[in-house]
Amino acid sequence: MADVTSDIDRGQIIIVAGLLLAVVFVGLALIVNSAIFAENLATRDTGAENSEPLQQRELLESRLGRTVDRTNANIETTSGSTLQAELEKALANQSSTYIEAGAKRGQIVDVSTNSPTEGARLRQTNESRNFSSAEGATNWTLTNGIPEGGQFAMNMQKGSLFQATLDTTMALLGDSAFAIEFETGSGVWRIYIFRGAATESVYAVVETDDQEFQASGLETRTNPDHIVDGWLNQSCALQGDTVSMRLGEEQFGGANCEEFSFYNEIEAHNVSFANVKTDGIDRGTGTYDILVGTTNYNTSAFEPVGNGQPFYQAAMYSFNYTYTYRSDGTTYTVPNRTVKPQEADSGGILWEHPRVESFNVTGSTANSPNDTFDVEWQVSHPNARLDRVELELVEVSVEKTESEVENEVDRATDDPAFEELLGALGFNTYFNDYEDTINNTRGFPINLNRVVDNKTVSVSGASGTGANTLSHDGLGTDYRLQITVIDESGRATTAVKACEAGSTDCEVVG
C-alpha cells in the first residue's frame, strides 16, 4: 500500500516552496522598481531644456542674444536711452523666468546683465533704390574705425548689377562693377559683384588687401565668366533673381562662400561703397542692414529713421552678463561674459530668424479617448529660407513631486505584515537607505512629461501655412502644444500654448 502520508507531506513542501519563491519574486520586483525610481531621481531633468549647466548657459546666451535682436528690430528709434530702457525691461523679465524655473527644480540660478553698449543700425529698405548716400554720393564712406566685423547683410536685385561681356577686361570690371571696400591699416579688401557674360550667374570676386584687382597683369583677359577659375579661386557664384550676401556668416546666395572669411578676422577698418553708379547707370539696387558702434558711422550720409533713405536707428551693440548655477553638488559660474550680435552663439540677428506669424489651437470637447487638438499655423522667413515646422503635443498633467511619491511609498512600506516580510528576507537595510535618499531629495518635481503626438512638416521659401491635428489618449488633463519653425541654417523660433483636455481654450505660454 502506498505511503499516502509521505505523498501529502511532499505536496505540502512543494506548495510552501512555491509560496516562498513567490514572496522572493515579489520582493525582488519591489527592489528593482525602487532602484529604477532612485535612478530616475538621480538622473531627473535639471533644466527646462538641458540638464548640464554648460548647456543651460549656452541656451541662456542664445536666448539673451535673441532678446537683444528682437529689441533692436522692434524698437525703431534714434534714442539710445529709449532702446536701453526697453532692453533692460526685456532682459529683467527673461532673467526672472530663469530664476523661477530653477527654483522649481531645486536649483539656484542667478542671471544678471550689465554694461550695455549702444550702437546703430545702418539701413536701406527700399529695394529699388541704388546704394548712394542720403546726399546722393556714389563713392562714399559708410563707417569709420570699426574695431571688428559685425552684422553685415545685403540683398541686391540681379538685373541692376553690371553686366559683363566677352570683351570686358579685368580693369573695366574694377572701374564698373559695384564694390564694397574694407580699408584697414595694411590695405584694402574689396568685393566686386557683377553678372557673368554668358551665363545666368552672379559673381562675388574678392580682392585681398595685398594685391590690386586692376594691376595684376590680367588687364587684357577677356570672358570674365572664367574669372571664377582664373582669379586665384577668389570668387563665389550664385543663380537667382535676388542676390543675398551675409558677410558675418560667410554666405553668398544662401551658400557658403569661403572667400568672405576675411570679414570675421578683419582688423579695425572703414567701409565704403564704390561704383554705385558709372556712366550714369546704377550698378546695383537693393537693401542692407549693418550693425556698428554708435560713434562709427558717417552721420551726414544717413537720415534719421522715418525721414528717408538710407537711415540709421539706435541699436544695442553688446552687453555683459553673469550666470551662476547651483544644484546638489554642482556649482558653475560665468562672470561678465560679453554677448555681441555678431557672435554665432548669440542667436544671430532677428531679421535672419524664422518667425511664427500665427499659432491657433482649438481643443476637442469630446469625452472619449484619443481626444484631439486642431492646430493652424503660419510661419515666415525674411530671407525665404524656411526648412520645416515641428509640432509637438506634450502631456504635463502626470507631473508629481517626490514628496507625493514618497507618501505613496510610505503607505505601502508602513504595513506591519510587509515590514515583517522585509525583515524575514533581509531587505530592511536596503529600504532604510532608500528612504534616506528620498528624504535628501524631498520636494523637487519629477518631470514625467511625455510627448503623446508630434508632426514634422516641410516648408520652403518665404512663408508657409498649415493645419494639423494632434491627438492624445485621454489619460491626462493638461497639455502643452508647441510649434518650432526651423530655417536652412538651423535657426529656430518656438511658440507654446497651454491647453486643457475637453476645452477649446488654449492660452499662450511665456
Number of C-alpha atoms within 10 A of each C-alpha: 3 6 7 9 9 10 11 11 11 12 12 12 12 12 12 12 12 12 12 12 12 12 15 15 12 12 17 13 12 13 16 12 12 16 13 12 15 16 11 14 18 11 10 16 17 21 18 12 10 14 13 14 21 14 13 18 19 14 17 18 20 18 17 22 27 20 20 31 25 16 21 27 16 11 16 17 17 17 13 17 12 13 22 20 11 15 22 16 11 16 21 14 11 17 20 15 13 17 16 14 17 20 13 14 19 18 20 18 21 17 20 15 18 13 11 17 16 20 21 22 27 25 21 23 15 14 15 13 17 23 29 22 23 15 13 11 15 18 18 20 19 19 21 18 17 19 14 14 19 21 20 20 21 17 21 23 20 24 16 18 23 25 19 22 15 13 13 18 18 24 17 14 22 19 14 25 25 29 26 20 20 23 20 17 10 10 13 18 23 24 21 23 28 26 25 23 20 14 9 14 17 27 23 25 24 23 21 17 16 9 12 15 19 16 11 11 11 14 16 11 16 17 16 24 20 13 19 17 11 13 17 11 12 19 22 23 20 18 14 12 14 16 23 23 22 22 21 21 24 18 19 23 20 18 16 14 20 14 21 24 15 17 18 17 11 16 18 15 23 20 20 18 21 24 25 25 20 15 8 7 14 21 26 28 22 21 21 22 18 17 27 25 22 19 14 18 24 14 15 10 20 22 19 16 18 13 10 14 21 25 21 28 25 27 30 25 23 19 20 16 18 15 21 16 21 16 16 10 5 10 12 15 15 13 12 15 13 17 21 23 22 22 18 13 15 23 25 22 24 20 16 19 25 28 23 21 14 12 19 15 22 16 21 18 14 13 10 10 11 14 18 20 26 15 19 15 18 17 24 23 23 15 19 16 21 28 21 19 26 15 22 18 24 19 26 19 16 14 13 16 14 18 17 15 15 16 11 11 13 12 9 12 14 10 10 10 10 13 16 12 15 19 12 10 12 10 15 15 11 12 16 11 11 16 15 11 14 18 13 9 15 16 18 18 20 20 18 16 15 14 14 14 16 16 13 13 14 12 20 16 14 15 19 21 15 13 11 13 16 19 17 19 13 16 14 13 14 15 23 21 26 19 23 20 29 24 24 14 13 12 16 18 16 15 18 18 19 18 26 20 23 18 14 14 14 20 14 14 12 8
